Every structure is written in C-alpha cells, then in structure tokens.
Amino acid sequence: MTSQTEQKTGGDAALQSNLNVIPFKTRIRPYLIVAPALITTIGIMIPFIMAIFYSLTNYSFRSPNYKFVLFRNWINMFSSAEFRHAVWVTARYAFYSTGIELVLGLCVAMLLSNLNNRFSKILRVALIFPLMIAPVIATVIWQLMLNNSVGIVEKFLNIFGVYNFPWSASHSTAMMTAVMIDVWVNCPFVIVLILAGIQSLPKSPFESAKIDGGSVWFNFRKLTLPMLKPYIYIALLFRFMASLQEFSIVFALTKGGPGNTLMNLSITAYNTGFQYYRFGSSLPYILFLWLIIFILAKQIVKKWQFAQKKASGRLIEE
C-alpha cells in the first residue's frame, strides 16, 4: 500500500515537473484558440438575455423607471392585428424574394456554366458589383431610377406608353418594388454560389449520360439538380433568413408604407421601440422573429444534410 502511494506521489511529481518544463506559450495555446469563440458566445448571449429580460417589463425610453409586467407584452402582441399583419408581410416578402432569387439564380448560373467566352467572364465579374453596394445605397439608387420625373426606368416605360407608374407609392406595387430591389442586390450571391457548385460537379456522370444519349432535360433533372441540392439549400438558408429579418431595404424605400403595406416584423419592432418609445413592447417582435428563423433554419439544415449525403452516395451506404 505504501509503495503504491509512493508511486502515485512520484508520478504526480513527474507530471508537475513535465508541466514546468513545457513553455508557458505552449500551455496557454489551447486557451487562446478557444478564447475568441468563448468571447463571441458571451457577446451574443448577453444582448439575447437582456432582450428576454426587458421583454417582461414595461421599460420605456421616456422614463428610466420600469417594473415587471411578466407576459403582458407577449399577450398584447399575439392578440393585436398589427402583429398578424406584420407576420403576413414578413412571410410574403421572404417567400417572393427568396423564391425569385433561387429560380433566377439557378437559371443564370446554368446559362453561365454553358458559356465559355469573353462575355461570360465579364458577366461573372459584373455580377459581383451589386454585392459590394450597401442595401440602403442600392435602394436610394433605385428610387432615383424609378422616379416619375427623371428616372431612367420611367423614361424606358414611356416608350411603351406607360406613364407615372406608382412603384413604391401604391399599395398594390410597393411589395413588388421592394422585392425587385432585394432580388437585384442579393441574387448575385445565389448565382455565384450555385455556379461554384456546378463547376465542382464530377464530369464522369455527364459523360456517361452523353454516351447513352441522355437529353439536356434528363441530365438536368436526374444529374445536375440532385447533385446541386446541397448548394441550393445553402443559398436558401442564407437568403431566407435574411429576407425574414429584412429591414434596410424596406426602411429606406418607404419606412413600411404606404400605410402599413410593408410593415414587417422588423419595421414594426423599430416603430414600437424607437418612435413610440415602448421598448419593452417592441422586444417580443424581435424574439418571435428569432424563434421563427431558428426553427426554419434548423429544418433547412436537416434538408441540407440529407441532400449532401444523397448527392455523395453516403445515404445508400448507410
């Protein structure tokens, strides 16, 4: 028993001596690697916890004093017609913009992949330009282009006998105008992503299909599209999440108008908190939006994982 104790003591002493031999920089390296992720996590969690805390209060910028109202803000939000309208606007905007960007991005990417000339190379570079422009600046540019007096788009429509098109000034066309600007700004991201996916596809399946006499539609439906699904789901994930929380384009365009036509969840939360000074009442809108994005993103990631396994053939092996 004594010998075992002595061996254990000797082993601990040897381990301690080895630790003393290891340089300090080497010992602290694992902590330095983990530190940025830990700091980022803390930086994210503190505002999130504070948002939950203040959503249970009647905090207002007009008065520093507040008291807990528990779930009154949440109940008032869910029971209001303003909330239901904001959810409807948010869902429509996300569905229209994301759907158009995915379809248009896939078509343009397929077209560019089949072209291998100087024009296609120039076009690929030009597609990056909208991504370099801030959404607010892009919206201001489009407002000038759509202006009924000096806008270039208005002058173009005049050729076809269309005058004073309302664009963002009408309830019936405001959503279309916002979605059009969103597509112009963000569709290049989808094009570049899917184009990179097309260029990374293996060539052997297409060569075999060509030998067997497979048509263009057959190759797209049976080969290209299934193998591109992981890239399409990545584009869907990023664009759908961004479209649900879109603020800059809508705010710069009409601030949610005309009337409440474009009053989505983000704009509604902004108006409630910073124009009506009911900060505690505005936070449930943001937290509800976060919850919806979290649930949908989780489902899209599952679809992406399934498509990735299926495209690589691992699903059959499993």
C-alpha positions in Angstrom: 0.0 0.0 0.0 2.8 2.3 0.9 4.7 1.6 -2.3 1.6 2.3 -4.4 1.2 5.7 -2.6 4.8 6.5 -3.2 4.5 5.6 -6.9 1.4 7.8 -7.2 3.2 10.7 -5.5 6.2 10.2 -7.6 4.0 10.1 -10.8 2.3 13.4 -9.8 5.7 15.0 -9.1 6.9 13.8 -12.5 3.8 15.2 -14.2 4.2 18.5 -12.4 7.9 18.7 -13.4 7.0 18.0 -17.0 4.4 20.8 -17.0 7.1 23.1 -15.6 9.4 22.1 -18.5 6.6 22.9 -21.1 6.9 26.6 -22.2 4.2 28.9 -21.0 3.2 29.8 -24.6 2.6 26.2 -25.4 0.5 25.6 -22.3 -1.7 28.7 -22.9 -2.2 28.0 -26.7 -5.4 25.8 -26.3 -7.0 28.6 -24.2 -6.1 31.2 -26.8 -7.7 29.1 -29.5 -10.9 28.7 -27.6 -11.0 32.3 -26.3 -12.4 34.0 -29.5 -15.3 31.5 -29.7 -16.0 32.0 -26.0 -15.9 35.8 -26.2 -18.2 35.7 -29.2 -20.6 33.4 -27.4 -20.7 35.7 -24.4 -21.1 38.7 -26.6 -24.1 37.1 -28.3 -25.7 35.8 -25.1 -25.6 39.0 -23.1 -27.9 41.0 -25.5 -30.1 38.0 -26.0 -30.6 37.5 -22.3 -31.1 41.3 -21.8 -33.8 41.3 -24.6 -35.7 38.5 -22.8 -35.4 40.4 -19.5 -36.7 43.7 -20.9 -39.5 42.0 -22.8 -41.0 41.1 -19.4 -41.0 44.8 -18.3 -42.7 48.0 -19.4 -39.3 49.7 -20.0 -39.6 52.9 -22.0 -37.0 55.5 -23.1 -39.2 58.2 -21.7 -38.7 57.0 -18.1 -35.7 55.2 -16.5 -38.1 53.5 -14.0 -39.7 50.3 -15.1 -41.5 47.4 -13.5 -42.1 43.8 -14.4 -45.3 43.0 -16.3 -44.4 39.4 -17.0 -46.1 38.2 -20.2 -48.3 41.2 -20.8 -46.2 42.4 -23.7 -46.3 39.0 -25.3 -50.1 38.6 -24.8 -50.7 42.1 -26.2 -48.5 41.3 -29.2 -50.2 38.0 -30.1 -53.7 39.5 -29.7 -53.0 42.5 -31.9 -54.0 42.8 -35.6 -50.7 44.7 -36.1 -48.8 41.6 -35.2 -50.8 39.4 -37.6 -50.3 41.8 -40.4 -46.6 42.1 -39.7 -46.2 38.3 -39.9 -48.2 38.1 -43.1 -46.0 40.9 -44.7 -42.8 39.2 -43.5 -43.8 35.8 -44.8 -44.9 37.2 -48.2 -41.7 39.2 -48.6 -39.4 36.3 -47.7 -41.3 33.9 -50.0 -41.3 36.2 -53.0 -37.8 37.4 -52.7 -36.2 34.0 -51.9 -38.2 32.1 -54.5 -37.4 34.5 -57.3 -33.7 34.7 -56.3 -33.4 30.9 -56.2 -35.1 30.3 -59.6 -33.4 33.2 -61.3 -30.0 32.4 -59.7 -30.2 28.8 -60.8 -31.2 29.7 -64.4 -28.4 32.3 -64.8 -25.8 30.0 -63.2 -26.8 27.2 -65.6 -26.5 29.7 -68.5 -23.1 31.0 -67.4 -21.8 27.4 -66.9 -22.6 26.6 -70.5 -20.9 29.7 -71.9 -17.2 29.8 -72.1 -16.4 33.1 -73.9 -15.1 36.5 -73.0 -18.6 37.9 -72.5 -19.4 35.3 -69.8 -16.2 36.0 -68.0 -17.0 39.8 -68.0 -20.6 39.0 -66.8 -19.3 36.9 -63.9 -17.2 39.8 -62.7 -20.1 42.2 -63.2 -22.4 40.1 -61.1 -20.3 40.8 -58.0 -20.9 44.6 -58.2 -24.4 44.6 -56.5 -23.0 42.7 -53.6 -20.5 45.5 -53.0 -23.2 48.1 -52.6 -24.9 48.6 -49.2 -28.7 47.7 -49.4 -29.6 51.3 -48.3 -27.5 52.8 -51.0 -28.9 50.4 -53.6 -32.4 51.4 -52.5 -31.6 55.1 -52.9 -30.2 54.4 -56.4 -33.3 52.5 -57.4 -35.6 55.3 -56.1 -33.8 57.7 -58.4 -34.1 55.3 -61.3 -37.8 54.8 -60.6 -38.6 58.5 -60.2 -41.5 59.5 -62.3 -39.8 62.8 -63.4 -36.1 61.9 -64.0 -35.9 58.1 -63.6 -34.4 56.1 -66.4 -36.8 53.3 -65.8 -39.7 55.7 -66.2 -38.3 57.0 -69.5 -38.0 53.4 -70.7 -41.6 52.7 -69.8 -42.7 55.8 -71.6 -41.6 54.2 -74.9 -44.2 51.6 -74.4 -46.9 54.1 -73.4 -46.7 53.6 -69.6 -46.6 56.8 -67.7 -46.4 57.6 -63.9 -46.1 54.0 -62.8 -46.7 54.2 -59.0 -43.9 51.7 -57.9 -43.5 52.1 -54.1 -46.2 54.8 -53.8 -49.1 52.4 -54.3 -50.4 49.6 -52.0 -50.6 47.2 -55.0 -47.0 47.7 -56.2 -45.0 48.5 -53.1 -44.2 44.9 -52.3 -43.2 44.2 -55.9 -40.8 47.2 -55.8 -39.2 46.1 -52.6 -38.8 42.5 -53.8 -37.3 43.8 -57.1 -34.6 45.8 -55.3 -33.9 42.8 -53.0 -33.5 40.5 -56.0 -31.1 42.9 -57.7 -29.0 43.2 -54.6 -28.9 39.6 -53.4 -29.5 37.4 -56.5 -25.8 37.6 -57.5 -24.9 35.8 -54.2 -27.2 32.9 -55.3 -25.7 32.9 -58.8 -22.1 32.8 -57.6 -22.9 30.1 -55.0 -24.7 27.8 -57.5 -22.2 28.5 -60.2 -19.4 27.3 -57.9 -21.4 24.2 -57.2 -21.9 23.5 -60.9 -18.2 23.8 -61.6 -17.4 21.4 -58.7 -19.7 18.6 -60.0 -17.9 15.5 -61.3 -17.7 15.1 -65.1 -18.0 11.3 -65.4 -21.8 11.0 -64.8 -22.4 13.6 -67.5 -20.0 11.8 -69.9 -21.8 8.5 -69.3 -25.2 10.1 -69.9 -24.0 11.7 -73.1 -22.8 8.3 -74.4 -26.2 6.8 -73.5 -27.9 9.6 -75.4 -29.4 11.4 -72.4 -31.2 14.6 -73.3 -30.5 18.0 -71.7 -33.6 17.9 -69.6 -32.8 14.4 -68.4 -29.2 15.4 -67.4 -30.6 18.5 -65.5 -33.4 16.6 -63.7 -31.5 13.4 -62.9 -27.9 14.5 -62.5 -27.4 18.3 -62.2 -30.3 19.1 -59.9 -29.8 16.3 -57.3 -26.1 17.0 -57.0 -26.7 20.7 -56.8 -29.3 20.4 -54.0 -26.7 21.0 -51.1 -25.7 24.3 -52.7 -29.3 25.3 -53.3 -30.1 24.6 -49.6 -27.2 26.7 -48.5 -28.5 29.6 -50.7 -32.0 29.0 -49.4 -30.7 29.1 -45.8 -28.9 32.3 -46.1 -31.4 34.2 -48.2 -34.5 33.0 -46.4 -33.0 34.0 -43.0 -32.0 37.4 -44.4 -35.4 38.0 -46.1 -37.3 37.3 -42.9 -35.4 39.9 -41.0 -35.1 42.4 -43.8 -35.0 46.0 -42.5 -32.7 48.2 -44.5 -34.3 48.0 -48.0 -37.9 48.4 -46.7 -37.0 51.2 -44.3 -35.0 53.1 -46.9 -37.8 52.6 -49.5 -41.0 53.5 -47.7 -40.4 53.0 -43.9 -43.1 50.4 -44.0 -45.5 52.3 -46.2 -47.6 53.3 -48.0 -49.8 53.0 -44.9 -48.8 49.7 -43.4 -48.2 47.8 -46.7 -44.6 46.8 -46.0 -44.8 46.9 -42.2 -43.0 43.7 -41.4 -41.8 42.4 -38.0 -38.5 44.3 -38.1 -40.1 47.6 -39.0 -43.0 47.1 -36.5 -40.5 46.5 -33.7 -38.5 49.5 -34.7 -41.5 51.8 -34.7 -42.8 50.4 -31.4 -39.5 50.9 -29.7 -37.9 54.0 -31.2 -40.9 56.0 -32.4 -43.5 55.2 -29.7 -40.8 54.7 -27.1 -42.3 51.4 -25.9 -39.1 49.5 -25.8 -40.4 46.6 -23.7 -43.3 46.1 -26.1 -41.1 46.0 -29.1 -38.7 43.2 -28.0 -41.3 40.4 -28.3 -41.5 41.1 -32.0 -37.7 40.5 -32.4 -37.7 37.5 -30.1 -40.6 35.9 -32.0 -38.8 36.6 -35.3 -35.6 35.0 -33.9 -37.6 31.9 -32.9 -39.2 31.5 -36.3 -35.8 31.9 -38.0 -34.2 29.4 -35.6 -36.9 26.7 -36.3 -36.8 27.2 -40.1 -33.0 27.3 -40.2 -32.9 24.0 -38.3 -35.2 22.4 -40.7 -33.3 23.7 -43.7 -30.0 22.4 -42.3 -31.6 18.9 -41.9 -32.6 19.0 -45.5 -29.1 20.1 -46.5 -27.5 17.3 -44.6 -29.8 14.8 -46.2 -29.2 16.2 -49.7 -25.4 16.2 -49.1 -25.4 12.6 -48.1 -27.6 11.6 -51.0 -25.5 13.6 -53.5 -22.3 12.0 -52.3 -23.8 8.4 -52.2 -23.3 8.0 -48.4 -27.0 7.7 -47.9 -27.1 4.4 -49.8 -24.1 3.1 -47.9 -25.8 3.9 -44.6 
